Amino acid sequence: MHWIGAAMEQVRAQFPALHQSVRGRPAVFLDGPAGSQVPQSVIDAVAGYLRDCNANHGGAFDTSRRSDALLARAHEAVADFLGADDPAGVVFGANMTSLTLAFSRALSRTWRPGDEVVISQLEHDGNVTPWQLAAREAGAVVRIVRLQPDDCTMDLDDLAAKLGPRTKLVAVGAASNFSGTVNPVAQIVRMAHDVGAQVFVDAVHFAPHRLMEVSAWGCDYLVCSAYKFFGPHVGVLWGRPERLAALSPHKLRVVPDTLPGRWMTGTQNHEGIAGVLAAVDYLAALSPQAGATRRQSLIGAMAAIGAHEAALTRQCLKGLGQIPGLRVFGITDESRMEERVATFSFRSSRLSPADLAQSLAAEGIHVWHGNFYALPVSEALGLEPEGAVRAGFLHYNTAAEVDRLLDALSRLA
Ligand SMILES: Cc1ncc(COP(=O)(O)O)c(C=O)c1O
C-alpha cells in the first residue's frame, strides 16, 4: 500500500467535515469538483487572522503590518504551489470567474479586429464566455476546438488547424471538470507559442489533483480557485510578471501601479487569503519526505496524491464498467490513467441525473448533477438539458467510499 493509504486515517482526521453522517451512515463527499472540504489548519488560519491581525492593508500600526506580512507569505506560498519564480505574479481575487472576466477585458484591449482567440469544447463556461465577450468588444474572432466524444479528449489536429498567424490567445483547461480529462498543457503551449499566441490555463479542476508547473509548461497566465484545493473561497490569477505589468487593468487611481496590487481591486478577503496560505502548507506537509523547500515538499505531496487517486480511479472505472445501463463519459482505459483525474461523469438508462443524485443523497453520498457549467461538453455529448451525474474523488477519499458508490449505483442505476 502506498503511503497515503497507510496514512489515510491521519489525513481524514484533519478534515472535520468528513465526520458528518447522514441517516446514521458516514457521509461520502464526492462533490470535490464543486468544492473540497478543508482541514482544521485552514479553519484555524481563517479564524486566527480575524482574531490576531484583522486590519486593512498598508497601515503603520502593528496589526496592519502583521496582516501585510501574512498576505505576502500567501503570495509566496501560491507561487510555490504553481511552480512560479516570482510571487509578484500571483494575484488574489473573488474567484476564477471574476478574475477571468476582468483579465479578459484587459487583455482584449491589446487585440485588433480580425485577431483570433482559440478555446475548446472541453471548457467550463468560465473559460468560454469571458473570451467571447472580450472578443466581441475587440472585434476578434473566437475559434472553438472540437472534443472527441468517444473519450472526451481535445482533438489536437483540430487545434493545429485552428491556430494561425492571427491567433492572439489560446485559453485551455488543464483538466476537465466534466470528464476528468487532463490536457497536454505543455504541448498545447508549444503549439500556441509557435504561432506567436499566448496561453491562458484554467487550472481550477486540475489544482487539487496534480502538480502545477507554470514555469515548465511555459504558459503565460493561469487561474485556479483555492476552494477546490482545500482552502477557502478565494480565486488566484497568475501571470508572467512582465506580461501583467504590460497590460492595463481597470483600477482605481489611488492604487499604486505595481504588481500584484494593480490587479487586485478593492480590499481583499484577507482571512480567506490566510486560509489559502494554510491550504498550501497543508498540502506540502502531506509529502512522504519533507523537502528542502516548500516547492520540493509540494512535488512529493502531489506525486503521492496522484498515486492514491490513480488507485481509486482504477477501482472506480472497473466497478462502473460492470454496472449494466450505466454510460461513463471520458477515458475508461486503465492504461491511460495519466490522461485523467478521478472525476467521473455518467448517465443511467433508468434514472435521470437529478433523480439518481437525489437517490444517492438519500444514502449520504454527495454527488453533483447537471452540466457543472461545462456547458460545451454537455452539449457536444448531446446531454443537455439534463447533463450527467458527477462523482469526484480527492486524496481524502477512500477505497471503501468507492465501494459505497459502486454498491449504491448497482442497486439504483
Ligand atoms: C474547470 C473550472 N473552471 C472554472 C470554474 C469557475 O471557478 P470559480 O467558481 O472560482 O469562478 C470552475 C468551477 O467549478 C471549474 O471547475
The ligand as an SDF file (V2000), in Angstrom:
LIG
                    3D

 16 16  0  0  0  0  0  0  0  0999 V2000
  -12.7440   23.9240  -14.6280 C   0  0  0  0  0  0  0  0  0  0  0  0
  -13.3880   25.0870  -13.9340 C   0  0  0  0  0  0  0  0  0  0  0  0
  -13.1410   26.3160  -14.3760 N   0  0  0  0  0  0  0  0  0  0  0  0
  -13.6770   27.4020  -13.7990 C   0  0  0  0  0  0  0  0  0  0  0  0
  -14.5350   27.2870  -12.7180 C   0  0  0  0  0  0  0  0  0  0  0  0
  -15.0970   28.5260  -12.0970 C   0  0  0  0  0  0  0  0  0  0  0  0
  -14.4370   28.7590  -10.8910 O   0  0  0  0  0  0  0  0  0  0  0  0
  -14.9660   29.8250   -9.8300 P   0  0  0  0  0  0  0  0  0  0  0  0
  -16.0960   29.1810   -9.1020 O   0  0  0  0  0  0  0  0  0  0  0  0
  -13.7740   30.0560   -8.9410 O   0  0  0  0  0  0  0  0  0  0  0  0
  -15.3710   31.0470  -10.5540 O   0  0  0  0  0  0  0  0  0  0  0  0
  -14.8370   26.0030  -12.2340 C   0  0  0  0  0  0  0  0  0  0  0  0
  -15.7780   25.8450  -11.1120 C   0  0  0  0  0  0  0  0  0  0  0  0
  -16.3390   24.8080  -10.9030 O   0  0  0  0  0  0  0  0  0  0  0  0
  -14.2430   24.8870  -12.8460 C   0  0  0  0  0  0  0  0  0  0  0  0
  -14.4780   23.6440  -12.4150 O   0  0  0  0  0  0  0  0  0  0  0  0
  1  2  1  0
  2  3  1  0
  2 15  2  0
  3  4  2  0
  4  5  1  0
  5  6  1  0
  5 12  2  0
  6  7  1  0
  7  8  1  0
  8  9  2  0
  8 10  1  0
  8 11  1  0
 12 13  1  0
 12 15  1  0
 13 14  2  0
 15 16  1  0
M  END
$$$$
